[in-house]
Amino acid sequence: MQSGSFELEEERLEEEVRRRKAKRVILQLPDGLKREGLRLADAIERAGATAIISGDPCYGACDIALSTAVSVNADLIVHYGHTVMIKRTGVPVVYFQAHARVPVEGAVERAIELLKPWRRIGLATTAQHVDDLDVVKGLLTSAGKDVYIGDDCETLHPGQVLGCNYMNAKSISPRVEAFLFIGGGRFHPLGLALATMKPVISADPFEGRAYSLEDETRRVLRKRWAGIEEARKAKNYGVIIGLKPGQLRLEAAMRIREALRRMGKKAHLLALTEITPTSLGHFQPLEAYINTACPRVSLDDPSIFPRPVLTLKEAYVMLGMMRWEDLLAEGII
């Protein structure tokens, strides 16, 4: 059954619950789909299981509700909006990509006008639009473009990117002059620009428009360099360990703490599930933070944090372990 702009596959949902003989199911949805939670919970109940809707934020495939499932003794997690990132989970997870049901042709035609300076174009999108890439490729080819779609990550569809994983795009970046991103919002196309350091045009089929990320990318880069310079002056750092299942990088956090201490700095380890200004504000003596969890926490709205929150790569630049020019060459994310 279809609903709104996304394919929710209610029949498949019921079939999966019955086939797995699930008794208690956690239903996890990104905020944009939470309004469909009650309907989907009803489908789970029709299949004979108890449905529990996770009301917590869901930021991606790195954020599977495993602890929630364990807490309520669930035997299945149904996760909407993303594809597999974590291969081994204690509780089985079924993924529903929620394919978009909006036409892409109009936004792509507008994007072609903005792509005129370049011939070799890379395509990238989210899980919701991977089925549209053949159509988009045809439109670009008809417009005289050479089109490339990366396929360098076994957990992603060809051309698919995540907010923290742009391997598919990076694999073709040396061969293309610019990227076309298909999807809504600025989160993923900005990440694409920061990961590849190539021009990015975004075609938003939900709004039927196309736009360049050039100015926004420049603003972000200026802010990131300023943050590195400010963090360089600090004497007392907090090293953040992310506790979400796909963000835990304990060894990286330990290494960066030791590097800071070798430079005569103080460094404390902080384990957090949610990295917010409030959670960091409890540790007033800390003058800067190194974030080893999701890099997008640091990049997307740094102004909400009163003190610098660097990504791991930015910390390497601050510590002299990496040059800013090299970071730009390989991408911030």
N, C-alpha and C positions, 0 to 999 in steps of 0.2 A: 504494500500500500504506500502511496506517495503523500507527502504533506508539505505544503509551502514550497520553498525553494530547494528542498533536499529530499533525497530518496532514503527513507528510514527503514525499509525492508521489514515491516512488521510480521509478514508471514514467515520470513526466514528466522526472525527472532523467536517466534513461537516454536518453530521446528527445532532450532538449536537447543532451547530449554528442554523440550521433550526428549530429544535424542540423547542429551547428556544426563537425563533423569535428575536435573537440578531441583533442589528443595528450597534453597534460599539464595537469591540472586542480588548482587549489588549492581545497580544501574548507574553508570558514570557518563556524564555529558558535559561538553564544554558549555560555557555560559550562553552562547548563542543558540544552543539547542535545549536548554533546560526547560523552556516553555513546553516542550514536547514530552517532558518526563512523565507526567501523569498518564498520558495515552500509552506510552511505551510500558509503563509499569502495569497497566491494565492488560496489555498483551502478554506480559510475563505471567501474570496471575491466571490468564485464560489457559496458559500452558501447564498450570498445576503447581507453580512455584510461588513462594513468597517474595515479593519485590521490595527492595529497600533502595530508595533513590539517594545517591550521594549529593548532598547540598554544598559540599566544599568546592572551591574553584578547581578547575581542571585545565592545566596549561599545555598539555600535550601528552604524547605517548610515553614521556619520561615520568609522568605523574599518575601512574596506575594506582587505584585505590586498594592496594594490597593490605595495608594496616587496617583499613576500615573493614575489609572482608574478614580478616582474622578476628577482629574485635567482635563482630556480630555472627561469627561462625558461618559465613556464607561459603557455598561450594562452587560458585561461578561468579565471574565479573563480566558484565556486558559493557563494553567501552565504545562510545560513539565518537566519530570525527577524526580518527587517526588510524595509522597502521602499526604493525608490530615493531617495537623498538627493543623491548626486553624479552629475551627468548626464554629465560627460565624464571618461572613464577611459581610460588607455592600453591596458589589458587589458580585454576584454569581461567583464561581470559579469551573472550570472543570479541573480535573487532568488527565494527560496522563503519565503513568509511563515510557514509552520508554524502553520496555523490550529489553534486549540484545539478539542479534541473533548470538552469537558466541558459539561454542561447549566448554563445561567446562571439558570434560573428561581428556584431556591430562594434563592440569594444575593440576587437582585433583590427577591423578596418581603420578605426581611428588611430590605433597604435602604429599601423603601417606608415601613416603620414609622419609620425615622429621618428620612425626608424630609417628615414631616407638617407641619413649620412653613412649608414653602415650596410654592408652586404651580407656578412657572415653573422648569423643570429643564433644564439642559444635559447632554448625554451626551458622554462621552469614553472612549476605550479605546485599546489598542495594536493592532498589526497582527493579532495572534492572535485578536481578538474582533470585528473590524469586521463580520463576517458575522452577528453576533448582535444588532446594534443595532436591527434592525427588530422582533425579538422583544421586546427590552427596551422599545422605544418603545411597543409595544402594551400591555405590562403597566403602564407608567406612565400611559398614556392611560386605561386602564380604571380606574385608581385616581384619576382626576380631575385629572391633571397636564397642564400644557401643556409639550410637549417640543420642544427645539431641538437640532439637530445641525449643528455648524459645518462649512463647506466652503470654506475660504479659503486653501488651500495646494495648489498644483498637483501637488506630489510626494507628497501624503498622501491617503488615502481620507477621505471625509466622517466626521467624528467622531474620526479617528485623531490621536494625539499622540505625540511623541517626548520623550525625557528633556530635550532642549534646545529643542524646537519645539512650542509650544502655540498656534500661530496659529489653528487651527480653533476652539479653545476661546475664545481671546481675541475672535474675531470675533463671538461670540454673548454674550459676558460681560455687555455692557450690558443685554441683554434678559432675563437669567435671574437668579434669586435664589440658586440653588445648583447644584452639579454632582453628577452621579452618574458615578463611574468604574467601569468593568467590567474586572477583571483581577486578577492575583495580585501580591502584594508591595506595599510601601509607596513604592517609588521613584517611580513615575509619578503616583499620586494626590497625594503630597506636592508634587511638581513642579507639578501642576495647581493646587493651592491657592496656591502661591507665585507662579505665573504670573498668576493671575486675582484673587487676594485675595478669593475667594468661598468660602462653606462648601462642603466636599467630603465626600461620603459614598462610600466604596469598597465595591463588591460583589465579593467574591473567590469566584469559582465553584470554584476548586480546594479551598478550605477550607470552602465553603458558608456563609460568614458575611459580615456587613456591619458597618462601623464608621466612625466620624467621624475626620477628620484635624485637628479644631479644636485640641486640646491640643498635638499635635505641631507644628503650624504656628506656634503662639504661642511654643513653646520655640525653634524655629529662628529666628524673627524677633528674639527677645531676644539670642540668641547672635550673630546677624549684626550687630546694632547694637553689641554689645560689641566685636566684631572690628574694626569700622570705627573705633571710638574708640581701640582699642589701636594700630591701624595708623597713625592720625593722628600719633602721637608719634614714629614712626620717622624716621630721617634717611637711611637707606640701603635702597633697595628693589630687588627683583628683579622684572622684568616678563617673564612667562612667555609664550613663543610655542609653541603646540601644533603638533606636527609630524604629527599624524594627518590624513589627507586632507581630512576635512570640518571640521577645527578650526583650520586655519591662518588667522590673522587678523593678518598682519604689519603692515599699515598701522595698525590699531587699537593694536597694541603700540608702534609708533613714536610715535604721537600721545600716548599716555598717558605714555611716557617723557619726551617734550618738556614736557608739562604739569608733571610732577614736577620736572624740572630748572628750569623757570621759577619754581618756588616755592623754589628753593634746595636741593632734595633731590638726593641721588645716586641714580641709577637705572641698572641694568644689565639687558641683555637676555639671557634664558636660553631656549634652544631645547630642548624636551623632547618625547619621544614618550610616556613614562610620567611622570606627575606624582605622585610619592610622597614621603613623609617622608625616605626615604633619599636620593633624588635631590636634594632641596632642602637636605638636611643637609650637603652638601659645601660650601655657601657660607655659612659661619657669620657673616661680617660683615653679611649681609643681615638686616634686622629685620622686614621684611614683604614680601609678594608681591602682585602684581596678576596675576590669571589671565585671559588673553585667550582661552584654549582653552575646553573644555567647562565651563560654569558649575557643573555638578553636582559636579565635583571639589571645589569650594570649599564647596558647600552640604550635601552628604550626611553627611559625618562630619568636620567641621572639627577635632574633638578629636585626630585622629591627627597633625595638623601642630603642631609646637611653636610656630610663629609664624603670625600672621594671613595668610590667603590670600584676598584679596578678589576678587569678580567685577568685571567691567568697570563695571557700573552702580554697584556699591558704591564703587569707586574714584572715580567722578564725585561721589558724595555726599561722600566724604572730602576731595576737592579743591574743594568748593564749587561744582561745575559742575551739581549736581542736588540738590534737597532730598530728605530722607528721605521726606517725605510724598508727593512726586511719584513717587518710586520705588515706594512702596507702592501708589499709585493705578494705576500701569501694570503692576505685577508685577515681582518681583525677577528672574525669568527672561525 
